[in-house]
Every structure is written in structure tokens, then in C-alpha cells.
């Protein structure tokens, strides 16, 4: 990714910057990514990079905005193509897993921002993304209960937390193993266990 076209629009340059940061985050601690490393990955000088972003925080914010837009759009498409609320939940789970497998730098960045002790704008952006994602899950779970697909006594809030936590657990195990591809292999079996839990009644 070191060779970049020399003439890109401002929007294209910002997009390639986001790609570079996500690639770097898959290779090293996101907090240690420097603007120098980003510029080098893009085949630019730091001066050229700063013509589009005033500082590193602005770059991080652009990355998080990109992630939120792409991830939510991906899971929304997956849910729309499903035939029932439960099928939509599974489609969202698999779409999220695919998104991570394609861009392993993304969860590393999200985890990194959530670990910051200060209440920074990037940290708030990650929290907002989790909130928006959770609302989508909550609607599907409520619809699933109403449709008779899920346990009528389901604790929806707990089911939302477990859904998100299950994906996070898969990510962490893949990181420990150093093999991101394993998240795709493990996802169907893991979701099957989650599904049995939210259906209840031994279904």
C-alpha cells in the first residue's frame, strides 16, 4: 500500500488515510501509530498528510466515523435480507464477523479507544457506535419475542450485551491465537449456542 496515485481528491485522500490506519492497527498497537508511519504507508510526506488532517486525533476520528458508517450499513443490509427477526440476528452476527475478519485493525482500534482513561471524543464515538448497534439488536430481539421465535420472558438488555460480548470474545481469542481467520470458522457454532439461549424452552 506504499504506492499511491499522486493526484487524489481531498475525499479520496481521506479515505486512503483511513485504510492506511486500519492496516497499521492490524500490525501494531494502535496507540503507537504515528503520523509519520501513516504518511510512510501512504507514500506521502507528513506535510501532505496534514493538509487533510490537522492532527492525529482528527485522523482517529475520521477512522471511527468510517468504521461506524460501514459497520452499521453492513449489518443493516444483512438484517433487511433476512426472513425473520431470528434469521436477521444471525445475519447481523455473521456480517459483523465478516467485517472484522476483513479488517482486523478495526477491533484493535475500538478496544484501544475504550481503554483510554480520559473521556476523549474518540472514546465517546466508540461508545455511541456501541449504543447505536445495541439499539438495532434490541429491536430485532423485541420483534423476535413478538413473533414467537424467542423466549417470551427473554431479558432483552442481557441478550443485547451477550450478543456484543460474544463477538468481542471471538475477537479476543482470534487475537490471542494470532489467526483472525478462525473467527469465521468459530462463528456459526458460537451463534448456535447463543440462539438456543434466547429461544428458551429447549428449542
N, C-alpha and C positions, 0 to 999 in steps of 0.2 A: 504493500500500500504506500510505498515511498514515492512513487511517481504519480504526480497529479497534473491534470491539464492546467496550463498557466492562466488561462482565461476562463474564470467561472463567475457566475453572478454571485451577489452577496448571499442570496438564499442557498445556492449550491455550495458555496464555501462553508457556510454554517453547517449544512448537512454533512459535508465531508469531515468537518471538525468533530461532530457528534460521533460519526463512525470511528474516527481515529481514537477518541477517548474510550469508547466501548471496547475496542480491540485491545487497547493498552490495559484496561481494567481487568481483562481476562488473563493478562500475563503478569500483573504485579499488583501490589497493594494500591487501591485507587487513591488513597490519601497521599501517596508518594509520587503520583503522576505530576510532572512539572510541565509548565507551558513550553519549555524547551523541548521536552520529549514529544509533546503533541505536535509542535511545529516540525520537528525532525521526521516524525511518522508521516506527515503530510507533504514533506518536501518543500517546506516554507521556512522563512525566517520568522523569528518571534515578532518582529515589527509588522510583518504581513498578517500574522495571526491577530495581533492587537488592533488591526484596522477594523476587525469584525467583532471583537470582544474586548471590553475594557480591562478585564482581569480574569483570573482563573475561576472565581466564583460565578461569573457570568457564563463561562463555558459549562460549568457543572449544572447551572440552572437550565441551560439550553438542552443539555443531555437529559435531564429529568423530565422536562416538558415533552421532549421527543418520546421518551420511554412511556410516559403516561398516555400520550395520544395513540401510539402504536399498539400498546398492550390492550388498552380498553377497546380500541377499534377491532382488534383481533378477536377478543372474547365476545364482543357484541355480535360479530359476524357468525361466530360459532354457535351462539345461542339462537340466533334467528333461523339458522338452518336446521334446528332440532325439531322433533315432532312432539315433544312433551317437556314439562319442566325438569323431570329427572334426566331425560336424554340431553337437555340443554346444560345441566350441571356437569354431566360427563364431558360434553363437547367443550365447555369452558375449561375444565380441568386439563384436558389434553391439549387444547390450544395454548394455554399458559405454559405447559411443559414444553411444547414445541418452541415457543418464543424464547424460553430460557436456553434450551439446547442449541438454538441457532445463535444466541448472543450471551454466552456465559459471563461476559463482563457486566451485564445488567444487574443480576442479583448481588454481585460483589459491590457494586456502587450503592445500591439501595441499602444493604446491610451497613456499609461504611457510613452513610449519612445518618442512619438511625443510631449509630453508636457515638455520634458526636455529643459531648456533654452540653454544649450551648444550644439554645433554641434558635438555630440558624434558619434562613429561608429555605435552603435545600432540604433540611430536616423536615420542615413544615410541608414542603412539597411532597415528600415521600409519605408523610402521614396523611395528606389529602388524597393521594393516589390510593392508599390502602382503604381509606374511608369510602371513596367512590366505587372501588372494586367490591367492597363489602356490601354496599347497597344493592349492587347488581345481584350478588349471591342471595341476599335476603329476599329480594323479590321472587327469585326462582324457587327458593325454599318455601315461601308462603304459598306460591302458586302450586307447588307440588303437594303441599298439605291439603289445599283446597280441592285438588284434582283426585285426592285419594291415593296418590302414589307414595306418599311419605307418612310416617308415624303421625297420627293426629295430635299426639302430645309432644311433638318434637320441640326441643328448646332451640329455636331458630338462631338466636345470638350465639349459642355454643356451637351450633353446626357451621355457622359462618367462620368462627375462629378456628375450628378444627379443619375446615377446608383449606384456609390460608396456611395454617400451621403444617398441614400435611405436605403441601407443596414446598414450604420452607425446609421441612425435614428432608425431603428428597434432594433439594439443592445442597444442603449441608453435607449429606452423605456423598453426593457426587463430588463435591469439593474435596472432602477428606480422601476419597479414593483417587482423585486426580483424573477422573474419567466422566466427563459431562454426559457422554452418550448413554450412560447407564440410567439416567433419569427417564429416558424414553422407554427403556426396557422394563423398568420397575413400575411405571405409572399405571398401567391397566390393572395389575394385581392390587396395588395400593388403593386405587379408586374403588375396586370391587368391595374391599373391606369397609371403606367409608360408606358406600351405598347401602350395604347391609345394616350399618349402624343407624342411618337416617330413615330407612324404611321401617325398621322395627318389626315386631310380630313374627320374627323368624322368616321373613320373606327372603 
